[in-house]
Amino acid sequence: MVIYIDDCLIIAPSDAEVMKVYSDLKTKFKVTNKRPIDEYLGVKVEMRADNSMKLSQPFLTRQILDKMGRNQRTKGRLTSQILEQDTEGNKN
């Protein structure tokens, strides 16, 4: 059997719980601990003073804005439209 995992993120209410999972994995697999984390698969991870996390995707946002022609060079204006889910499956 072969198991290959490139990236894995363990999040739990306490460091002790995270380390328990990490220790259990380490007994069976070659793993590395790259703490603290500041970015994971394109998601920016910010730890707050109250131990909560803020997750954001500034890289994806920048990529979308660049594709729409708004970037630091052009300072172009964007318009927006609010889309609602079509539960009937109709195409508008």
ABEGO torsion letter per residue (X at the ends): XBBBBABBBBBBABAAAAAAAAAAAAAABBBBBBOBBABBGGBBBBBBAAGBBBBBBAAAAAAAAAAAGBBAAAGBBBBBBBBBBBAAGBBX
